[in-house]
Amino acid sequence: MSSILDLSVQQLLQAADLKEKIAGLENELNQLLGSSAKTGSASGATKAPKKRGGMSAAGKAKIAAAQKARWAKVKAAKSAVKPAATPAKAAVVAKLAKKKFVMSAAAKARWAKLRATKK
């Protein structure tokens, strides 16, 4: 592209005419599209703002459904483990659950001594 200084008067007039036509066409296009913003120079002074990252509603729904499915698997696995397989195993589990903690004689003496000092 040649410099503006190298152009003839005729070429400068033609360039100015084209520039006006382009501006008129851009205004027409903006009116047609309903845009009230004026277009800037060729440098792109009026760029649309960049869209920030985000997640669509469909994406959120997919993630929520996947999480619910994972929790359903965990809960199903827990409920499958709970029932005892045989009555014998159930009796052993019940016996272990009923068993109380038995403190040794030395420990009983130690706690009795502590309680006595507090009084």
C-alpha positions as MATLAB code, in Angstrom:
seq = 'MSSILDLSVQQLLQAADLKEKIAGLENELNQLLGSSAKTGSASGATKAPKKRGGMSAAGKAKIAAAQKARWAKVKAAKSAVKPAATPAKAAVVAKLAKKKFVMSAAAKARWAKLRATKK';
ca = [
       0.000    0.000    0.000;
       1.369    3.365   -0.909;
       1.657    6.349    1.392;
      -0.990    9.098    1.404;
       1.686   11.555    0.229;
       2.243    9.516   -2.931;
      -1.436    9.602   -3.978;
      -2.785   11.996   -6.552;
      -5.646   14.404   -5.882;
      -7.969   12.188   -7.900;
      -7.064    9.126   -5.780;
      -7.501   11.076   -2.529;
     -10.986   12.192   -3.570;
     -11.882    8.643   -4.529;
     -10.599    7.333   -1.136;
     -12.627    9.963    0.743;
     -15.725    9.019   -1.261;
     -15.245    5.316   -0.464;
     -14.742    6.126    3.213;
     -18.064    7.992    3.301;
     -19.850    5.115    1.530;
     -18.410    2.629    4.038;
     -19.539    4.793    6.983;
     -23.018    5.088    5.469;
     -23.269    1.336    4.914;
     -22.124    0.655    8.490;
     -24.800    3.008    9.833;
     -27.387    1.294    7.684;
     -26.282   -2.102    8.961;
     -26.445   -0.924   12.582;
     -29.964    0.373   12.071;
     -30.996   -2.870   10.448;
     -29.564   -4.952   13.278;
     -30.932   -2.583   15.924;
     -27.505   -1.683   17.250;
     -27.246    1.845   18.593;
     -23.472    1.693   19.060;
     -21.442    3.572   16.504;
     -18.664    1.617   14.871;
     -15.192    2.910   15.517;
     -12.250    3.109   13.217;
     -10.578    0.099   11.664;
      -8.617   -0.386   14.914;
     -11.734   -1.909   16.502;
     -12.389    0.632   19.243;
     -15.828   -0.851   20.026;
     -15.143   -4.527   20.552;
     -17.678   -6.659   22.325;
     -16.552   -7.621   25.832;
     -15.089  -11.084   26.133;
     -17.403  -13.611   27.682;
     -16.138  -14.880   30.993;
     -15.956  -18.558   31.654;
     -19.046  -20.051   33.112;
     -21.183  -23.117   33.070;
     -24.455  -23.565   31.276;
     -27.544  -24.809   33.055;
     -27.313  -28.065   31.114;
     -23.733  -28.580   32.291;
     -24.730  -27.967   35.907;
     -27.609  -30.419   35.567;
     -25.295  -33.120   34.185;
     -22.872  -32.687   37.071;
     -25.690  -32.799   39.632;
     -27.127  -35.964   38.077;
     -23.716  -37.657   38.094;
     -23.196  -36.756   41.767;
     -26.625  -38.108   42.705;
     -25.824  -41.357   40.882;
     -22.535  -41.680   42.793;
     -24.292  -41.178   46.136;
     -26.979  -43.687   45.167;
     -24.255  -46.289   44.528;
     -22.652  -45.599   47.902;
     -25.970  -45.835   49.741;
     -26.910  -49.032   47.902;
     -23.576  -50.608   48.853;
     -24.073  -49.681   52.523;
     -27.595  -51.116   52.679;
     -26.428  -54.359   51.029;
     -23.762  -54.888   53.715;
     -26.027  -54.347   56.745;
     -28.109  -57.571   56.895;
     -26.324  -60.590   58.374;
     -25.881  -63.553   56.052;
     -26.672  -66.270   58.618;
     -28.404  -66.430   62.019;
     -25.132  -67.581   63.610;
     -23.360  -64.437   62.473;
     -26.259  -62.340   63.734;
     -25.927  -63.955   67.175;
     -22.196  -63.255   67.307;
     -22.742  -59.621   66.314;
     -25.473  -59.234   68.944;
     -23.230  -60.779   71.633;
     -20.370  -58.429   70.756;
     -22.698  -55.442   70.795;
     -23.984  -56.357   74.285;
     -20.510  -56.880   75.751;
     -19.649  -54.130   78.175;
     -16.271  -52.631   78.866;
     -14.540  -54.252   81.837;
     -12.028  -52.157   83.739;
      -9.023  -53.794   85.354;
      -8.622  -53.737   89.130;
      -5.617  -51.405   88.887;
      -7.564  -48.934   86.797;
     -10.506  -49.053   89.225;
      -8.163  -48.292   92.115;
      -6.577  -45.396   90.239;
      -9.961  -43.804   89.441;
     -11.154  -44.289   93.014;
      -8.041  -42.515   94.250;
      -8.659  -39.592   91.834;
     -12.274  -39.267   92.910;
     -11.261  -39.277   96.558;
      -8.761  -36.409   96.047;
     -11.385  -34.274   94.293;
     -13.810  -34.446   97.239;
];
